[in-house]
Amino acid sequence: MELKNKDDYLSFLLRLWRVENGEQNKRASLENVESGEKRGFASLDELLNYLSEITTDWEEPSSEKD
């Protein structure tokens, strides 16, 4: 697979941790490696929804052979 430009990929630093407050909850944060922007998530579902949202606009790659 050949990347034609930097818009062909996203790079994040993902942090996951547990918070115990009567029940065990998972938290997450993403840091965009290129911009440094950080975003926190109160659940793994929120994280997955965000990732789905930001990748929805990507065009499907053509079916070229590597």
mmCIF file of the N, C-alpha and C atoms, coordinates in Angstrom:
data_MODEL
# 
_entry.id   MODEL 
# 
loop_
_atom_site.group_PDB 
_atom_site.id 
_atom_site.type_symbol 
_atom_site.label_atom_id 
_atom_site.label_alt_id 
_atom_site.label_comp_id 
_atom_site.label_asym_id 
_atom_site.label_entity_id 
_atom_site.label_seq_id 
_atom_site.pdbx_PDB_ins_code 
_atom_site.Cartn_x 
_atom_site.Cartn_y 
_atom_site.Cartn_z 
_atom_site.occupancy 
_atom_site.B_iso_or_equiv 
_atom_site.pdbx_formal_charge 
_atom_site.auth_seq_id 
_atom_site.auth_comp_id 
_atom_site.auth_asym_id 
_atom_site.auth_atom_id 
_atom_site.pdbx_PDB_model_num 
ATOM 1   N N  . MET A 1 1  ? 0.846   -1.179 0.000  1.00 0.00 ? 1  MET A N  1 
ATOM 2   C CA . MET A 1 1  ? 0.000   0.000  0.000  1.00 0.00 ? 1  MET A CA 1 
ATOM 3   C C  . MET A 1 1  ? 0.890   1.241  0.000  1.00 0.00 ? 1  MET A C  1 
ATOM 4   N N  . GLU A 1 2  ? 0.608   2.155  -0.870 1.00 0.00 ? 2  GLU A N  1 
ATOM 5   C CA . GLU A 1 2  ? 1.387   3.386  -0.960 1.00 0.00 ? 2  GLU A CA 1 
ATOM 6   C C  . GLU A 1 2  ? 0.533   4.554  -0.512 1.00 0.00 ? 2  GLU A C  1 
ATOM 7   N N  . LEU A 1 3  ? 1.068   5.365  0.410  1.00 0.00 ? 3  LEU A N  1 
ATOM 8   C CA . LEU A 1 3  ? 0.354   6.562  0.846  1.00 0.00 ? 3  LEU A CA 1 
ATOM 9   C C  . LEU A 1 3  ? 0.725   7.705  -0.074 1.00 0.00 ? 3  LEU A C  1 
ATOM 10  N N  . LYS A 1 4  ? -0.293  8.309  -0.664 1.00 0.00 ? 4  LYS A N  1 
ATOM 11  C CA . LYS A 1 4  ? -0.027  9.384  -1.617 1.00 0.00 ? 4  LYS A CA 1 
ATOM 12  C C  . LYS A 1 4  ? 0.197   10.721 -0.935 1.00 0.00 ? 4  LYS A C  1 
ATOM 13  N N  . ASN A 1 5  ? -0.443  10.945 0.202  1.00 0.00 ? 5  ASN A N  1 
ATOM 14  C CA . ASN A 1 5  ? -0.224  12.175 0.953  1.00 0.00 ? 5  ASN A CA 1 
ATOM 15  C C  . ASN A 1 5  ? -0.601  11.942 2.406  1.00 0.00 ? 5  ASN A C  1 
ATOM 16  N N  . LYS A 1 6  ? -0.358  12.929 3.238  1.00 0.00 ? 6  LYS A N  1 
ATOM 17  C CA . LYS A 1 6  ? -0.603  12.759 4.668  1.00 0.00 ? 6  LYS A CA 1 
ATOM 18  C C  . LYS A 1 6  ? -2.075  12.603 5.009  1.00 0.00 ? 6  LYS A C  1 
ATOM 19  N N  . ASP A 1 7  ? -2.970  12.929 4.093  1.00 0.00 ? 7  ASP A N  1 
ATOM 20  C CA . ASP A 1 7  ? -4.398  12.754 4.336  1.00 0.00 ? 7  ASP A CA 1 
ATOM 21  C C  . ASP A 1 7  ? -4.833  11.303 4.178  1.00 0.00 ? 7  ASP A C  1 
ATOM 22  N N  . ASP A 1 8  ? -3.918  10.427 3.791  1.00 0.00 ? 8  ASP A N  1 
ATOM 23  C CA . ASP A 1 8  ? -4.234  9.017  3.618  1.00 0.00 ? 8  ASP A CA 1 
ATOM 24  C C  . ASP A 1 8  ? -4.172  8.239  4.930  1.00 0.00 ? 8  ASP A C  1 
ATOM 25  N N  . TYR A 1 9  ? -3.784  8.897  6.024  1.00 0.00 ? 9  TYR A N  1 
ATOM 26  C CA . TYR A 1 9  ? -3.708  8.200  7.305  1.00 0.00 ? 9  TYR A CA 1 
ATOM 27  C C  . TYR A 1 9  ? -3.916  9.186  8.442  1.00 0.00 ? 9  TYR A C  1 
ATOM 28  N N  . LEU A 1 10 ? -4.266  8.658  9.571  1.00 0.00 ? 10 LEU A N  1 
ATOM 29  C CA . LEU A 1 10 ? -4.376  9.427  10.804 1.00 0.00 ? 10 LEU A CA 1 
ATOM 30  C C  . LEU A 1 10 ? -3.491  8.751  11.838 1.00 0.00 ? 10 LEU A C  1 
ATOM 31  N N  . SER A 1 11 ? -2.872  9.541  12.685 1.00 0.00 ? 11 SER A N  1 
ATOM 32  C CA . SER A 1 11 ? -2.005  8.981  13.710 1.00 0.00 ? 11 SER A CA 1 
ATOM 33  C C  . SER A 1 11 ? -2.367  9.603  15.058 1.00 0.00 ? 11 SER A C  1 
ATOM 34  N N  . PHE A 1 12 ? -2.664  8.727  16.031 1.00 0.00 ? 12 PHE A N  1 
ATOM 35  C CA . PHE A 1 12 ? -3.056  9.168  17.355 1.00 0.00 ? 12 PHE A CA 1 
ATOM 36  C C  . PHE A 1 12 ? -2.278  8.412  18.417 1.00 0.00 ? 12 PHE A C  1 
ATOM 37  N N  . LEU A 1 13 ? -2.095  9.061  19.545 1.00 0.00 ? 13 LEU A N  1 
ATOM 38  C CA . LEU A 1 13 ? -1.632  8.391  20.744 1.00 0.00 ? 13 LEU A CA 1 
ATOM 39  C C  . LEU A 1 13 ? -2.885  8.109  21.561 1.00 0.00 ? 13 LEU A C  1 
ATOM 40  N N  . LEU A 1 14 ? -3.149  6.849  21.836 1.00 0.00 ? 14 LEU A N  1 
ATOM 41  C CA . LEU A 1 14 ? -4.333  6.427  22.575 1.00 0.00 ? 14 LEU A CA 1 
ATOM 42  C C  . LEU A 1 14 ? -3.941  6.075  24.003 1.00 0.00 ? 14 LEU A C  1 
ATOM 43  N N  . ARG A 1 15 ? -4.667  6.645  24.965 1.00 0.00 ? 15 ARG A N  1 
ATOM 44  C CA . ARG A 1 15 ? -4.478  6.313  26.373 1.00 0.00 ? 15 ARG A CA 1 
ATOM 45  C C  . ARG A 1 15 ? -5.782  5.741  26.908 1.00 0.00 ? 15 ARG A C  1 
ATOM 46  N N  . LEU A 1 16 ? -5.699  4.628  27.634 1.00 0.00 ? 16 LEU A N  1 
ATOM 47  C CA . LEU A 1 16 ? -6.861  3.992  28.247 1.00 0.00 ? 16 LEU A CA 1 
ATOM 48  C C  . LEU A 1 16 ? -6.581  3.802  29.732 1.00 0.00 ? 16 LEU A C  1 
ATOM 49  N N  . TRP A 1 17 ? -7.607  4.012  30.563 1.00 0.00 ? 17 TRP A N  1 
ATOM 50  C CA . TRP A 1 17 ? -7.466  3.754  31.987 1.00 0.00 ? 17 TRP A CA 1 
ATOM 51  C C  . TRP A 1 17 ? -8.823  3.447  32.596 1.00 0.00 ? 17 TRP A C  1 
ATOM 52  N N  . ARG A 1 18 ? -8.777  2.869  33.793 1.00 0.00 ? 18 ARG A N  1 
ATOM 53  C CA . ARG A 1 18 ? -10.004 2.521  34.511 1.00 0.00 ? 18 ARG A CA 1 
ATOM 54  C C  . ARG A 1 18 ? -10.227 3.509  35.645 1.00 0.00 ? 18 ARG A C  1 
ATOM 55  N N  . VAL A 1 19 ? -11.486 3.828  35.874 1.00 0.00 ? 19 VAL A N  1 
ATOM 56  C CA . VAL A 1 19 ? -11.891 4.677  36.987 1.00 0.00 ? 19 VAL A CA 1 
ATOM 57  C C  . VAL A 1 19 ? -12.920 3.892  37.780 1.00 0.00 ? 19 VAL A C  1 
ATOM 58  N N  . GLU A 1 20 ? -12.656 3.722  39.060 1.00 0.00 ? 20 GLU A N  1 
ATOM 59  C CA . GLU A 1 20 ? -13.598 2.984  39.889 1.00 0.00 ? 20 GLU A CA 1 
ATOM 60  C C  . GLU A 1 20 ? -14.395 3.981  40.721 1.00 0.00 ? 20 GLU A C  1 
ATOM 61  N N  . ASN A 1 21 ? -15.686 4.060  40.431 1.00 0.00 ? 21 ASN A N  1 
ATOM 62  C CA . ASN A 1 21 ? -16.574 4.946  41.181 1.00 0.00 ? 21 ASN A CA 1 
ATOM 63  C C  . ASN A 1 21 ? -17.899 4.222  41.422 1.00 0.00 ? 21 ASN A C  1 
ATOM 64  N N  . GLY A 1 22 ? -17.832 3.176  42.247 1.00 0.00 ? 22 GLY A N  1 
ATOM 65  C CA . GLY A 1 22 ? -19.005 2.363  42.491 1.00 0.00 ? 22 GLY A CA 1 
ATOM 66  C C  . GLY A 1 22 ? -19.133 1.243  41.481 1.00 0.00 ? 22 GLY A C  1 
ATOM 67  N N  . GLU A 1 23 ? -18.753 1.529  40.260 1.00 0.00 ? 23 GLU A N  1 
ATOM 68  C CA . GLU A 1 23 ? -18.680 0.511  39.217 1.00 0.00 ? 23 GLU A CA 1 
ATOM 69  C C  . GLU A 1 23 ? -17.429 0.812  38.403 1.00 0.00 ? 23 GLU A C  1 
ATOM 70  N N  . GLN A 1 24 ? -16.949 -0.168 37.743 1.00 0.00 ? 24 GLN A N  1 
ATOM 71  C CA . GLN A 1 24 ? -15.709 0.030  36.988 1.00 0.00 ? 24 GLN A CA 1 
ATOM 72  C C  . GLN A 1 24 ? -16.023 0.643  35.623 1.00 0.00 ? 24 GLN A C  1 
ATOM 73  N N  . ASN A 1 25 ? -15.443 1.789  35.349 1.00 0.00 ? 25 ASN A N  1 
ATOM 74  C CA . ASN A 1 25 ? -15.622 2.479  34.072 1.00 0.00 ? 25 ASN A CA 1 
ATOM 75  C C  . ASN A 1 25 ? -14.287 2.638  33.382 1.00 0.00 ? 25 ASN A C  1 
ATOM 76  N N  . LYS A 1 26 ? -14.341 2.653  32.083 1.00 0.00 ? 26 LYS A N  1 
ATOM 77  C CA . LYS A 1 26 ? -13.134 2.850  31.295 1.00 0.00 ? 26 LYS A CA 1 
ATOM 78  C C  . LYS A 1 26 ? -13.169 4.244  30.690 1.00 0.00 ? 26 LYS A C  1 
ATOM 79  N N  . ARG A 1 27 ? -12.033 4.890  30.665 1.00 0.00 ? 27 ARG A N  1 
ATOM 80  C CA . ARG A 1 27 ? -11.884 6.220  30.077 1.00 0.00 ? 27 ARG A CA 1 
ATOM 81  C C  . ARG A 1 27 ? -10.826 6.125  28.986 1.00 0.00 ? 27 ARG A C  1 
ATOM 82  N N  . ALA A 1 28 ? -10.840 7.104  28.103 1.00 0.00 ? 28 ALA A N  1 
ATOM 83  C CA . ALA A 1 28 ? -9.864  7.120  27.015 1.00 0.00 ? 28 ALA A CA 1 
ATOM 84  C C  . ALA A 1 28 ? -9.535  8.555  26.634 1.00 0.00 ? 28 ALA A C  1 
ATOM 85  N N  . SER A 1 29 ? -8.380  8.736  26.063 1.00 0.00 ? 29 SER A N  1 
ATOM 86  C CA . SER A 1 29 ? -8.034  10.013 25.442 1.00 0.00 ? 29 SER A CA 1 
ATOM 87  C C  . SER A 1 29 ? -7.250  9.725  24.167 1.00 0.00 ? 29 SER A C  1 
ATOM 88  N N  . LEU A 1 30 ? -7.428  10.608 23.219 1.00 0.00 ? 30 LEU A N  1 
ATOM 89  C CA . LEU A 1 30 ? -6.683  10.543 21.964 1.00 0.00 ? 30 LEU A CA 1 
ATOM 90  C C  . LEU A 1 30 ? -5.917  11.837 21.800 1.00 0.00 ? 30 LEU A C  1 
ATOM 91  N N  . GLU A 1 31 ? -4.672  11.720 21.396 1.00 0.00 ? 31 GLU A N  1 
ATOM 92  C CA . GLU A 1 31 ? -3.876  12.893 21.068 1.00 0.00 ? 31 GLU A CA 1 
ATOM 93  C C  . GLU A 1 31 ? -3.456  12.771 19.611 1.00 0.00 ? 31 GLU A C  1 
ATOM 94  N N  . ASN A 1 32 ? -3.849  13.743 18.807 1.00 0.00 ? 32 ASN A N  1 
ATOM 95  C CA . ASN A 1 32 ? -3.473  13.768 17.406 1.00 0.00 ? 32 ASN A CA 1 
ATOM 96  C C  . ASN A 1 32 ? -1.966  14.029 17.336 1.00 0.00 ? 32 ASN A C  1 
ATOM 97  N N  . VAL A 1 33 ? -1.241  13.106 16.763 1.00 0.00 ? 33 VAL A N  1 
ATOM 98  C CA . VAL A 1 33 ? 0.215   13.204 16.729 1.00 0.00 ? 33 VAL A CA 1 
ATOM 99  C C  . VAL A 1 33 ? 0.668   14.425 15.931 1.00 0.00 ? 33 VAL A C  1 
ATOM 100 N N  . GLU A 1 34 ? -0.018  14.725 14.852 1.00 0.00 ? 34 GLU A N  1 
ATOM 101 C CA . GLU A 1 34 ? 0.393   15.838 13.996 1.00 0.00 ? 34 GLU A CA 1 
ATOM 102 C C  . GLU A 1 34 ? 0.076   17.197 14.615 1.00 0.00 ? 34 GLU A C  1 
ATOM 103 N N  . SER A 1 35 ? -1.146  17.378 15.128 1.00 0.00 ? 35 SER A N  1 
ATOM 104 C CA . SER A 1 35 ? -1.570  18.688 15.616 1.00 0.00 ? 35 SER A CA 1 
ATOM 105 C C  . SER A 1 35 ? -1.378  18.873 17.116 1.00 0.00 ? 35 SER A C  1 
ATOM 106 N N  . GLY A 1 36 ? -1.268  17.775 17.869 1.00 0.00 ? 36 GLY A N  1 
ATOM 107 C CA . GLY A 1 36 ? -1.168  17.868 19.317 1.00 0.00 ? 36 GLY A CA 1 
ATOM 108 C C  . GLY A 1 36 ? -2.510  18.012 20.013 1.00 0.00 ? 36 GLY A C  1 
ATOM 109 N N  . GLU A 1 37 ? -3.590  18.086 19.241 1.00 0.00 ? 37 GLU A N  1 
ATOM 110 C CA . GLU A 1 37 ? -4.933  18.225 19.822 1.00 0.00 ? 37 GLU A CA 1 
ATOM 111 C C  . GLU A 1 37 ? -5.265  16.988 20.652 1.00 0.00 ? 37 GLU A C  1 
ATOM 112 N N  . LYS A 1 38 ? -5.822  17.219 21.855 1.00 0.00 ? 38 LYS A N  1 
ATOM 113 C CA . LYS A 1 38 ? -6.201  16.119 22.738 1.00 0.00 ? 38 LYS A CA 1 
ATOM 114 C C  . LYS A 1 38 ? -7.710  16.126 22.926 1.00 0.00 ? 38 LYS A C  1 
ATOM 115 N N  . ARG A 1 39 ? -8.272  14.921 23.038 1.00 0.00 ? 39 ARG A N  1 
ATOM 116 C CA . ARG A 1 39 ? -9.711  14.784 23.235 1.00 0.00 ? 39 ARG A CA 1 
ATOM 117 C C  . ARG A 1 39 ? -9.942  13.632 24.204 1.00 0.00 ? 39 ARG A C  1 
ATOM 118 N N  . GLY A 1 40 ? -10.805 13.867 25.207 1.00 0.00 ? 40 GLY A N  1 
ATOM 119 C CA . GLY A 1 40 ? -11.104 12.851 26.197 1.00 0.00 ? 40 GLY A CA 1 
ATOM 120 C C  . GLY A 1 40 ? -12.455 12.201 25.946 1.00 0.00 ? 40 GLY A C  1 
ATOM 121 N N  . PHE A 1 41 ? -12.606 10.971 26.431 1.00 0.00 ? 41 PHE A N  1 
ATOM 122 C CA . PHE A 1 41 ? -13.835 10.200 26.244 1.00 0.00 ? 41 PHE A CA 1 
ATOM 123 C C  . PHE A 1 41 ? -14.213 9.533  27.560 1.00 0.00 ? 41 PHE A C  1 
ATOM 124 N N  . ALA A 1 42 ? -15.486 9.628  27.914 1.00 0.00 ? 42 ALA A N  1 
ATOM 125 C CA . ALA A 1 42 ? -15.980 9.060  29.162 1.00 0.00 ? 42 ALA A CA 1 
ATOM 126 C C  . ALA A 1 42 ? -16.250 7.564  29.053 1.00 0.00 ? 42 ALA A C  1 
ATOM 127 N N  . SER A 1 43 ? -16.212 7.028  27.836 1.00 0.00 ? 43 SER A N  1 
ATOM 128 C CA . SER A 1 43 ? -16.441 5.595  27.642 1.00 0.00 ? 43 SER A CA 1 
ATOM 129 C C  . SER A 1 43 ? -15.776 5.143  26.350 1.00 0.00 ? 43 SER A C  1 
ATOM 130 N N  . LEU A 1 44 ? -15.609 3.851  26.223 1.00 0.00 ? 44 LEU A N  1 
ATOM 131 C CA . LEU A 1 44 ? -15.053 3.308  24.986 1.00 0.00 ? 44 LEU A CA 1 
ATOM 132 C C  . LEU A 1 44 ? -16.040 3.481  23.833 1.00 0.00 ? 44 LEU A C  1 
ATOM 133 N N  . ASP A 1 45 ? -17.342 3.451  24.137 1.00 0.00 ? 45 ASP A N  1 
ATOM 134 C CA . ASP A 1 45 ? -18.345 3.696  23.094 1.00 0.00 ? 45 ASP A CA 1 
ATOM 135 C C  . ASP A 1 45 ? -18.187 5.092  22.500 1.00 0.00 ? 45 ASP A C  1 
ATOM 136 N N  . GLU A 1 46 ? -17.946 6.097  23.350 1.00 0.00 ? 46 GLU A N  1 
ATOM 137 C CA . GLU A 1 46 ? -17.731 7.467  22.849 1.00 0.00 ? 46 GLU A CA 1 
ATOM 138 C C  . GLU A 1 46 ? -16.501 7.520  21.942 1.00 0.00 ? 46 GLU A C  1 
ATOM 139 N N  . LEU A 1 47 ? -15.445 6.840  22.348 1.00 0.00 ? 47 LEU A N  1 
ATOM 140 C CA . LEU A 1 47 ? -14.223 6.786  21.549 1.00 0.00 ? 47 LEU A CA 1 
ATOM 141 C C  . LEU A 1 47 ? -14.501 6.177  20.179 1.00 0.00 ? 47 LEU A C  1 
ATOM 142 N N  . LEU A 1 48 ? -15.174 5.036  20.168 1.00 0.00 ? 48 LEU A N  1 
ATOM 143 C CA . LEU A 1 48 ? -15.464 4.359  18.902 1.00 0.00 ? 48 LEU A CA 1 
ATOM 144 C C  . LEU A 1 48 ? -16.391 5.195  18.017 1.00 0.00 ? 48 LEU A C  1 
ATOM 145 N N  . ASN A 1 49 ? -17.370 5.865  18.618 1.00 0.00 ? 49 ASN A N  1 
ATOM 146 C CA . ASN A 1 49 ? -18.252 6.743  17.840 1.00 0.00 ? 49 ASN A CA 1 
ATOM 147 C C  . ASN A 1 49 ? -17.466 7.887  17.211 1.00 0.00 ? 49 ASN A C  1 
ATOM 148 N N  . TYR A 1 50 ? -16.548 8.463  17.964 1.00 0.00 ? 50 TYR A N  1 
ATOM 149 C CA . TYR A 1 50 ? -15.720 9.550  17.436 1.00 0.00 ? 50 TYR A CA 1 
ATOM 150 C C  . TYR A 1 50 ? -14.870 9.066  16.257 1.00 0.00 ? 50 TYR A C  1 
ATOM 151 N N  . LEU A 1 51 ? -14.227 7.919  16.425 1.00 0.00 ? 51 LEU A N  1 
ATOM 152 C CA . LEU A 1 51 ? -13.399 7.387  15.339 1.00 0.00 ? 51 LEU A CA 1 
ATOM 153 C C  . LEU A 1 51 ? -14.247 7.097  14.096 1.00 0.00 ? 51 LEU A C  1 
ATOM 154 N N  . SER A 1 52 ? -15.444 6.611  14.315 1.00 0.00 ? 52 SER A N  1 
ATOM 155 C CA . SER A 1 52 ? -16.353 6.357  13.195 1.00 0.00 ? 52 SER A CA 1 
ATOM 156 C C  . SER A 1 52 ? -16.717 7.663  12.491 1.00 0.00 ? 52 SER A C  1 
ATOM 157 N N  . GLU A 1 53 ? -17.006 8.703  13.268 1.00 0.00 ? 53 GLU A N  1 
ATOM 158 C CA . GLU A 1 53 ? -17.367 10.011 12.701 1.00 0.00 ? 53 GLU A CA 1 
ATOM 159 C C  . GLU A 1 53 ? -16.244 10.606 11.867 1.00 0.00 ? 53 GLU A C  1 
ATOM 160 N N  . ILE A 1 54 ? -15.026 10.576 12.394 1.00 0.00 ? 54 ILE A N  1 
ATOM 161 C CA . ILE A 1 54 ? -13.936 11.246 11.683 1.00 0.00 ? 54 ILE A CA 1 
ATOM 162 C C  . ILE A 1 54 ? -13.480 10.482 10.451 1.00 0.00 ? 54 ILE A C  1 
ATOM 163 N N  . THR A 1 55 ? -13.835 9.208  10.357 1.00 0.00 ? 55 THR A N  1 
ATOM 164 C CA . THR A 1 55 ? -13.435 8.441  9.180  1.00 0.00 ? 55 THR A CA 1 
ATOM 165 C C  . THR A 1 55 ? -14.572 8.259  8.180  1.00 0.00 ? 55 THR A C  1 
ATOM 166 N N  . THR A 1 56 ? -15.779 8.704  8.511  1.00 0.00 ? 56 THR A N  1 
ATOM 167 C CA . THR A 1 56 ? -16.928 8.557  7.622  1.00 0.00 ? 56 THR A CA 1 
ATOM 168 C C  . THR A 1 56 ? -16.729 9.307  6.306  1.00 0.00 ? 56 THR A C  1 
ATOM 169 N N  . ASP A 1 57 ? -16.074 10.450 6.359  1.00 0.00 ? 57 ASP A N  1 
ATOM 170 C CA . ASP A 1 57 ? -15.908 11.279 5.166  1.00 0.00 ? 57 ASP A CA 1 
ATOM 171 C C  . ASP A 1 57 ? -14.810 10.806 4.234  1.00 0.00 ? 57 ASP A C  1 
ATOM 172 N N  . TRP A 1 58 ? -14.014 9.851  4.676  1.00 0.00 ? 58 TRP A N  1 
ATOM 173 C CA . TRP A 1 58 ? -12.952 9.344  3.807  1.00 0.00 ? 58 TRP A CA 1 
ATOM 174 C C  . TRP A 1 58 ? -13.567 8.628  2.622  1.00 0.00 ? 58 TRP A C  1 
ATOM 175 N N  . GLU A 1 59 ? -13.017 8.872  1.471  1.00 0.00 ? 59 GLU A N  1 
ATOM 176 C CA . GLU A 1 59 ? -13.472 8.145  0.281  1.00 0.00 ? 59 GLU A CA 1 
ATOM 177 C C  . GLU A 1 59 ? -12.942 6.717  0.348  1.00 0.00 ? 59 GLU A C  1 
ATOM 178 N N  . GLU A 1 60 ? -13.707 5.804  -0.177 1.00 0.00 ? 60 GLU A N  1 
ATOM 179 C CA . GLU A 1 60 ? -13.250 4.417  -0.248 1.00 0.00 ? 60 GLU A CA 1 
ATOM 180 C C  . GLU A 1 60 ? -12.052 4.346  -1.186 1.00 0.00 ? 60 GLU A C  1 
ATOM 181 N N  . PRO A 1 61 ? -11.006 3.635  -0.798 1.00 0.00 ? 61 PRO A N  1 
ATOM 182 C CA . PRO A 1 61 ? -9.846  3.514  -1.691 1.00 0.00 ? 61 PRO A CA 1 
ATOM 183 C C  . PRO A 1 61 ? -10.216 2.704  -2.935 1.00 0.00 ? 61 PRO A C  1 
ATOM 184 N N  . SER A 1 62 ? -9.545  3.041  -4.014 1.00 0.00 ? 62 SER A N  1 
ATOM 185 C CA . SER A 1 62 ? -9.766  2.274  -5.226 1.00 0.00 ? 62 SER A CA 1 
ATOM 186 C C  . SER A 1 62 ? -9.180  0.880  -5.045 1.00 0.00 ? 62 SER A C  1 
ATOM 187 N N  . SER A 1 63 ? -9.628  -0.051 -5.806 1.00 0.00 ? 63 SER A N  1 
ATOM 188 C CA . SER A 1 63 ? -9.167  -1.432 -5.628 1.00 0.00 ? 63 SER A CA 1 
ATOM 189 C C  . SER A 1 63 ? -7.913  -1.699 -6.461 1.00 0.00 ? 63 SER A C  1 
ATOM 190 N N  . GLU A 1 64 ? -6.862  -0.912 -6.148 1.00 0.00 ? 64 GLU A N  1 
ATOM 191 C CA . GLU A 1 64 ? -5.579  -1.103 -6.806 1.00 0.00 ? 64 GLU A CA 1 
ATOM 192 C C  . GLU A 1 64 ? -4.824  -2.205 -6.080 1.00 0.00 ? 64 GLU A C  1 
ATOM 193 N N  . LYS A 1 65 ? -4.034  -2.944 -6.805 1.00 0.00 ? 65 LYS A N  1 
ATOM 194 C CA . LYS A 1 65 ? -3.208  -3.975 -6.179 1.00 0.00 ? 65 LYS A CA 1 
ATOM 195 C C  . LYS A 1 65 ? -1.916  -3.343 -5.673 1.00 0.00 ? 65 LYS A C  1 
ATOM 196 N N  . ASP A 1 66 ? -1.473  -3.822 -4.495 1.00 0.00 ? 66 ASP A N  1 
ATOM 197 C CA . ASP A 1 66 ? -0.226  -3.296 -3.903 1.00 0.00 ? 66 ASP A CA 1 
ATOM 198 C C  . ASP A 1 66 ? 0.990   -3.791 -4.640 1.00 0.00 ? 66 ASP A C  1 
# 
